[in-house]
Amino acid sequence: MTSMTIKLRLWLLIATGLLTALIMSLAGYLGVERAIREILQATLNTTELVNDISRTISEQSLASNEIAHQVEMIAGMSERNSQVIGKTASTTDELSALAGKLSQSVDRFRL
């Protein structure tokens, strides 16, 4: 082999090694880039899920507050109904007493 052939082969060997290293580096870079894109997509998906959960919790909180308000209204109505029933019972007792008195008064006028 001539010195030129050896130099050419050495140069080709170095160039092939450099090209192989460049291809391996590029493949590694593309793999990292793809991994970063996948991580970014997973982060975006997680953020979307967290936002959905937050929105759902907010909606449930509003619904719970509305239910609590409705229960308070029902409790107030029940209390008012109880008061009305008490007054009705009292009025019924008064009317019964008046009916008894009226009956006694009418009995005096009977022959």
C-alpha positions as protocol buffer text, in pm:
chain_id: "A"
residue {
  index: 1
  type: MET
  ca { x: 0 y: 0 z: 0 }
}
residue {
  index: 2
  type: THR
  ca { x: 112 y: 339 z: -83 }
}
residue {
  index: 3
  type: SER
  ca { x: 123 y: 623 z: 157 }
}
residue {
  index: 4
  type: MET
  ca { x: -160 y: 790 z: -34 }
}
residue {
  index: 5
  type: THR
  ca { x: -381 y: 484 z: -3 }
}
residue {
  index: 6
  type: ILE
  ca { x: -310 y: 459 z: 367 }
}
residue {
  index: 7
  type: LYS
  ca { x: -391 y: 829 z: 412 }
}
residue {
  index: 8
  type: LEU
  ca { x: -707 y: 793 z: 207 }
}
residue {
  index: 9
  type: ARG
  ca { x: -816 y: 485 z: 402 }
}
residue {
  index: 10
  type: LEU
  ca { x: -736 y: 660 z: 730 }
}
residue {
  index: 11
  type: TRP
  ca { x: -931 y: 965 z: 618 }
}
residue {
  index: 12
  type: LEU
  ca { x: -1226 y: 747 z: 513 }
}
residue {
  index: 13
  type: LEU
  ca { x: -1210 y: 562 z: 843 }
}
residue {
  index: 14
  type: ILE
  ca { x: -1209 y: 889 z: 1037 }
}
residue {
  index: 15
  type: ALA
  ca { x: -1488 y: 1031 z: 819 }
}
residue {
  index: 16
  type: THR
  ca { x: -1692 y: 713 z: 864 }
}
residue {
  index: 17
  type: GLY
  ca { x: -1636 y: 728 z: 1241 }
}
residue {
  index: 18
  type: LEU
  ca { x: -1734 y: 1094 z: 1249 }
}
residue {
  index: 19
  type: LEU
  ca { x: -2039 y: 1029 z: 1034 }
}
residue {
  index: 20
  type: THR
  ca { x: -2139 y: 736 z: 1256 }
}
residue {
  index: 21
  type: ALA
  ca { x: -2091 y: 951 z: 1567 }
}
residue {
  index: 22
  type: LEU
  ca { x: -2297 y: 1229 z: 1406 }
}
residue {
  index: 23
  type: ILE
  ca { x: -2576 y: 988 z: 1312 }
}
residue {
  index: 24
  type: MET
  ca { x: -2574 y: 839 z: 1665 }
}
residue {
  index: 25
  type: SER
  ca { x: -2578 y: 1188 z: 1815 }
}
residue {
  index: 26
  type: LEU
  ca { x: -2862 y: 1296 z: 1585 }
}
residue {
  index: 27
  type: ALA
  ca { x: -3056 y: 980 z: 1667 }
}
residue {
  index: 28
  type: GLY
  ca { x: -2999 y: 1048 z: 2036 }
}
residue {
  index: 29
  type: TYR
  ca { x: -3108 y: 1410 z: 1990 }
}
residue {
  index: 30
  type: LEU
  ca { x: -3422 y: 1302 z: 1804 }
}
residue {
  index: 31
  type: GLY
  ca { x: -3494 y: 1051 z: 2079 }
}
residue {
  index: 32
  type: VAL
  ca { x: -3453 y: 1321 z: 2343 }
}
residue {
  index: 33
  type: GLU
  ca { x: -3665 y: 1561 z: 2139 }
}
residue {
  index: 34
  type: ARG
  ca { x: -3935 y: 1297 z: 2105 }
}
residue {
  index: 35
  type: ALA
  ca { x: -3915 y: 1222 z: 2479 }
}
residue {
  index: 36
  type: ILE
  ca { x: -3945 y: 1594 z: 2556 }
}
residue {
  index: 37
  type: ARG
  ca { x: -4248 y: 1620 z: 2326 }
}
residue {
  index: 38
  type: GLU
  ca { x: -4407 y: 1319 z: 2498 }
}
residue {
  index: 39
  type: ILE
  ca { x: -4335 y: 1469 z: 2840 }
}
residue {
  index: 40
  type: LEU
  ca { x: -4483 y: 1800 z: 2727 }
}
residue {
  index: 41
  type: GLN
  ca { x: -4795 y: 1625 z: 2594 }
}
residue {
  index: 42
  type: ALA
  ca { x: -4832 y: 1426 z: 2917 }
}
residue {
  index: 43
  type: THR
  ca { x: -4796 y: 1753 z: 3113 }
}
residue {
  index: 44
  type: LEU
  ca { x: -5062 y: 1919 z: 2900 }
}
residue {
  index: 45
  type: ASN
  ca { x: -5293 y: 1618 z: 2946 }
}
residue {
  index: 46
  type: THR
  ca { x: -5236 y: 1624 z: 3322 }
}
residue {
  index: 47
  type: THR
  ca { x: -5302 y: 1999 z: 3333 }
}
residue {
  index: 48
  type: GLU
  ca { x: -5626 y: 1946 z: 3143 }
}
residue {
  index: 49
  type: LEU
  ca { x: -5732 y: 1672 z: 3385 }
}
residue {
  index: 50
  type: VAL
  ca { x: -5648 y: 1893 z: 3685 }
}
residue {
  index: 51
  type: ASN
  ca { x: -5854 y: 2175 z: 3531 }
}
residue {
  index: 52
  type: ASP
  ca { x: -6145 y: 1934 z: 3473 }
}
residue {
  index: 53
  type: ILE
  ca { x: -6125 y: 1814 z: 3833 }
}
residue {
  index: 54
  type: SER
  ca { x: -6111 y: 2172 z: 3959 }
}
residue {
  index: 55
  type: ARG
  ca { x: -6412 y: 2266 z: 3747 }
}
residue {
  index: 56
  type: THR
  ca { x: -6603 y: 1962 z: 3871 }
}
residue {
  index: 57
  type: ILE
  ca { x: -6521 y: 2041 z: 4235 }
}
residue {
  index: 58
  type: SER
  ca { x: -6638 y: 2398 z: 4181 }
}
residue {
  index: 59
  type: GLU
  ca { x: -6965 y: 2277 z: 4028 }
}
residue {
  index: 60
  type: GLN
  ca { x: -7015 y: 2031 z: 4315 }
}
residue {
  index: 61
  type: SER
  ca { x: -6949 y: 2308 z: 4566 }
}
residue {
  index: 62
  type: LEU
  ca { x: -7213 y: 2527 z: 4402 }
}
residue {
  index: 63
  type: ALA
  ca { x: -7459 y: 2236 z: 4400 }
}
residue {
  index: 64
  type: SER
  ca { x: -7386 y: 2163 z: 4768 }
}
residue {
  index: 65
  type: ASN
  ca { x: -7442 y: 2528 z: 4859 }
}
residue {
  index: 66
  type: GLU
  ca { x: -7772 y: 2528 z: 4669 }
}
residue {
  index: 67
  type: ILE
  ca { x: -7882 y: 2207 z: 4844 }
}
residue {
  index: 68
  type: ALA
  ca { x: -7791 y: 2359 z: 5183 }
}
residue {
  index: 69
  type: HIS
  ca { x: -7992 y: 2670 z: 5098 }
}
residue {
  index: 70
  type: GLN
  ca { x: -8293 y: 2459 z: 4993 }
}
residue {
  index: 71
  type: VAL
  ca { x: -8271 y: 2253 z: 5315 }
}
residue {
  index: 72
  type: GLU
  ca { x: -8268 y: 2577 z: 5518 }
}
residue {
  index: 73
  type: MET
  ca { x: -8577 y: 2696 z: 5329 }
}
residue {
  index: 74
  type: ILE
  ca { x: -8755 y: 2364 z: 5395 }
}
residue {
  index: 75
  type: ALA
  ca { x: -8662 y: 2383 z: 5764 }
}
residue {
  index: 76
  type: GLY
  ca { x: -8804 y: 2737 z: 5780 }
}
residue {
  index: 77
  type: MET
  ca { x: -9124 y: 2627 z: 5609 }
}
residue {
  index: 78
  type: SER
  ca { x: -9155 y: 2331 z: 5847 }
}
residue {
  index: 79
  type: GLU
  ca { x: -9116 y: 2562 z: 6145 }
}
residue {
  index: 80
  type: ARG
  ca { x: -9382 y: 2799 z: 6009 }
}
residue {
  index: 81
  type: ASN
  ca { x: -9614 y: 2502 z: 5939 }
}
residue {
  index: 82
  type: SER
  ca { x: -9563 y: 2381 z: 6295 }
}
residue {
  index: 83
  type: GLN
  ca { x: -9656 y: 2728 z: 6426 }
}
residue {
  index: 84
  type: VAL
  ca { x: -9966 y: 2739 z: 6206 }
}
residue {
  index: 85
  type: ILE
  ca { x: -10069 y: 2391 z: 6323 }
}
residue {
  index: 86
  type: GLY
  ca { x: -10026 y: 2505 z: 6684 }
}
residue {
  index: 87
  type: LYS
  ca { x: -10241 y: 2812 z: 6621 }
}
residue {
  index: 88
  type: THR
  ca { x: -10499 y: 2599 z: 6440 }
}
residue {
  index: 89
  type: ALA
  ca { x: -10517 y: 2359 z: 6735 }
}
residue {
  index: 90
  type: SER
  ca { x: -10556 y: 2653 z: 6974 }
}
residue {
  index: 91
  type: THR
  ca { x: -10826 y: 2806 z: 6757 }
}
residue {
  index: 92
  type: THR
  ca { x: -11002 y: 2470 z: 6733 }
}
residue {
  index: 93
  type: ASP
  ca { x: -11001 y: 2445 z: 7115 }
}
residue {
  index: 94
  type: GLU
  ca { x: -11142 y: 2798 z: 7141 }
}
residue {
  index: 95
  type: LEU
  ca { x: -11410 y: 2722 z: 6884 }
}
residue {
  index: 96
  type: SER
  ca { x: -11500 y: 2401 z: 7067 }
}
residue {
  index: 97
  type: ALA
  ca { x: -11534 y: 2594 z: 7395 }
}
residue {
  index: 98
  type: LEU
  ca { x: -11748 y: 2858 z: 7220 }
}
residue {
  index: 99
  type: ALA
  ca { x: -11965 y: 2586 z: 7064 }
}
residue {
  index: 100
  type: GLY
  ca { x: -12018 y: 2436 z: 7409 }
}
residue {
  index: 101
  type: LYS
  ca { x: -12120 y: 2775 z: 7549 }
}
residue {
  index: 102
  type: LEU
  ca { x: -12345 y: 2838 z: 7252 }
}
residue {
  index: 103
  type: SER
  ca { x: -12505 y: 2498 z: 7299 }
}
residue {
  index: 104
  type: GLN
  ca { x: -12570 y: 2577 z: 7667 }
}
residue {
  index: 105
  type: SER
  ca { x: -12716 y: 2916 z: 7574 }
}
residue {
  index: 106
  type: VAL
  ca { x: -12948 y: 2760 z: 7313 }
}
residue {
  index: 107
  type: ASP
  ca { x: -13054 y: 2493 z: 7561 }
}
residue {
  index: 108
  type: ARG
  ca { x: -13188 y: 2766 z: 7794 }
}
residue {
  index: 109
  type: PHE
  ca { x: -13426 y: 2887 z: 7526 }
}
residue {
  index: 110
  type: ARG
  ca { x: -13573 y: 2546 z: 7450 }
}
residue {
  index: 111
  type: LEU
  ca { x: -13908 y: 2469 z: 7588 }
}
